[in-house]
Structure formats: structure tokens, C-alpha cells
């Protein structure tokens, strides 16, 4: 597993944008879009994954938000639901997020609870997903629109680490694109999600209003994630 790098809140910026990814023969690490923004992405083939040692930054807070971009790209329907990311261990997952094998929904599991929100991911586009834990319910927001609300919350539990692109470092591997991962220790308002999904959260002129609660941000161009620590 990788050891984690850290970044203070005044560190250099990372930028993100909403686009449609075309098929390419080589793995992409970032994709440019309007305004000069880019999204850091992983191009996964279903066999590779990123794994990180356990860290308190991965644990869900009383309220929290999981935010990322995703584009499933499997042709043949697998016999499992490919996993985008999981924070999991021997006793289960604090959270496990998967795209349904038919590309018709997104699944979330935590502890003994599991729910599925319907959404069509089969259109070949990169979609922005946010799971907002309101400490009693979880709002599922895709491309800025509420698509479902689960009567559950993310459970804090001991895990073996954070896995991106699989369930436990090798199971239920994801084939396609994952990008722009952000983990927050706050329920980020939907208006902020909509505004900053295509903006640099560290923008010195207009930083994200909840920046003090950002705990993890991806740096997939270097196959890495960064734990954000207050400066």
C-alpha cells in the first residue's frame, strides 16, 4: 500500500472540469476542458487498483461527503457490480461505492446497510457523483441533480485501508474512468458541489467555502491521493 502525502490548505491548486471522455488507446492521467481546467483521472482495466494504508482522514465524520467523477467502460456485463472505491476491512466497509453491472445505477454499502440509486451511466459520458451523509440520510446527487435519498448513514469502523477501483484491493475491479475524488468531513451543500465540481477548491481568489473540512483529494496523475491538513 502507498504511504500518504499531505497538503496544507494553502498549497498549490488542483483543477477540475465536466467533460465527455472519448475512447483512447493509452491511459489518460488528466483531461483538459473549457476554461483551462482539467480533471485528474485513472483509466482502469478491471485488474488494477490503488490501495492506501488506513488513515483517520478516510473515516466518515458525523456528516460527510464523497465526491468523484466516473465513466464505466465495460462491454460485456460482469457477474459483479464494479467498485469505484471502498474503505473496508475484515468486518465490512465503512463505505463501498459501486456502479451496477448493467450501468443502470449506483450502489452504496456501509456496515450492514446497502442501497441502490437508479441512474443511466451507459451514455459514454463522465458523470459527477456526490454522496452527502446528513447523519440520518444520504443524498445521492448526480450531475448536480438529486436522484435518490437513502435512509442510512456511513458507519465508522476499523478498516484495512482505502481502495480505489476495487472492493478490497482486488475484488470486483472497475473498468473505466474514475476522477476528481474528494472526501469531506461536512455535508457539502448542493450549490457548492455544483459550483466547485469544475473549479479549483484551493483558488486563492475564491476558495471553496467548506475548504477547512476537506480531508482527501486525489492526485491521480501520479496514482496518488493527498490527505489535506489544516495549515
N, C-alpha and C positions, 0 to 999 in steps of 0.2 A: 504494500500500500504506500501511497505517497504521503510524505510529511507536508503539512500545510504551511503555506506562506501567509503572511499577514499584511494588511494595508490599513493605514490610518485614514480618517475621513477627509484629510486634506490632500490625499495622494492624487496622482495623475488620473485622468479620466478614462472611462471606457464608454463607448457609444453604441447605440442600438437602433435598428430600423425595421419597419414592416415591409416585407417583400415576398415575391414568389420565387422560389428557387428552381432553376432549370436543372435537368439532369446533367451530370458531369462525370468524366472518366477518372478524375483524380479527387481525393478527399479535399473538401473545402475547409478552411480554418476561419474565414470571415467572408462576408458578402456585403458589398457596397450598395447603398441605396440613395434616395434623394437627400439633398442637403449635406452630403458628405458623411453621413452616419454609416456605421457598419455594425453588424451583429456577429459576435463570436460564435462559431458553430462547431459541433462534432458531426462528422459523417461516419456513421456506424454501419457495419455489415452484418450485425446479429451475433458476432462472435467476440467482439472486443468490448471492453468496458473500462471505466475509470473507477478506481477504488481508493478511498481515503480513510485513514485511521479515525477512530471515534474522537469527537470533539464536542464540547458543550455548545458550540455555535450551531450544531446540527439539530439540537433538541428543540422541539416545539415549545414556544412560550405560551403564556395564558391565552394570548391572542397572537396569531402569526399569519404569514402569507408565503405561499410558494408560487413563484412566477417563472415562466420559461416559454420558449418558442419550440414548436415541434412540427415535423413533417414525416409521417410514416411512409415507407417506400417499398414494403414487401409486395411481391406479385402473387405468389402462392399463399393462400391463407394458412397460417401456422396453427398448431393444435394447442396454443397457449396465447395469452394476452401479453404482447411485448411490453417490457417495463421501461419507463422513461428514467425514473430514479427511485431509490429506496434508501431509507435509514433503518436498517434491520439487523436482527441478531437471532440467537437461538430461541428466544421467547417470542419472536414475531417482529413486526415492523411498527416503529413509531409512525411512519408513513411510507406507503408504497403507491406510486402512481403509474398506471399502465394505460396504453391505448388498446381498445378492444380489437380482437383479431380481425374482425370484419371492418375495421376502421370506422365504426359507427358510434363510438362513444369513448369516454374516458372514465377509468375506474380509480377509486381511491380506497385504500385499506389502512386501518390503524387499529392495533390491538385486535380485538375480536370483531370489529365492525368493518363492513365493506359496502360501498355504494357505487352506482354507475350513473353518469350523466350522458344522455344521448347527444351526439353531435357528429356531423358528417366530416370526417377527416380524409375522405377519399378523393378530394378535388385536386390533389397535387400542389397545394399551397402550404406555405409556412404559416401556422396559426399561433397566436399568443394565448397562453393559458394562465389563469391565476386561480389558486385555491385559497380562499380567505377564511381562516378559522376565527369565528366570532365568539368562541368559548361557549358552545352550546349548539351551534350550527355552522356549517361550512358552505359558503357561497362559491359556486363554480362559474367563472367568468371566462368566456372565450371571445377573443377579438373585441373586447370592451363591452360585451353583452352578457347579462345574467342568463345562463342556460339551465341551472338547477340549483337547489339548496338541499344539503344533506343534514339530517338530524343526528349529527355526530360531532366529535371534536378530536383533535390529534392528541394521542396519548404519549406522554413522556415515558420512555423505558430504556433499559440498557441495551445497546446495540453493538454490533461488531464494526460499524463504520457506515459511511455514505457511499452508495454505488450509483453511478450514472450510466445508464444503458443496460442494466440488468437488475435482477432481484437480489441476489446475494453474491455478486461478483462473477457469475457465470450462468445462472438460470434465467430463462425467459428473455433472452437477449433482444435488444431493439435494433431494427434495421431501418435506417433513415437518418434524419437530421434532428439534432437537439441543440438548442442555442439559448444564449442570454439568460442563464439561470440566476435568480436572485432569491435569497431566503431572508425574510423579515421577521423581527420579533414584535410585530404590530399588525393589526388588521388594516392594511393599506386601503384607503378609500378608492372606490372605483374611478373617480375623476382623476386621481393621481396616477393610477395604473394606466388609464387611457392616455394621459399626457406624457408620461415618462417612459412608456414602453418603447418609444422611438427617440428618447433623449438620454443624455449623459446625466446620471444621477449625481455625479460629482461636479457638475457645471458650476464654476465659481461665481458666475453671474446670477444663476437661478438653480441652486441645488434642490434636490428632492426634499419636500417638506418633512418627510419622515426619515431623513438620512441617518439620524442618530440610532435608529432601530434596524438598520441594515446589518445582517450578521454574516452573510456569504454572498459573493458574486463570482461568476465564472470567468475564467480566462482560458477558454477552450483553444485559442490559437496556440497555447503552449501546453495543451492537455492538462489543465490545472484549474483549481479554484482558489479563491482568496478569502480568508477569514478577515472580516473588517473589524478593526478595533478602534474604539474612540481615541481621538488624538489628545 
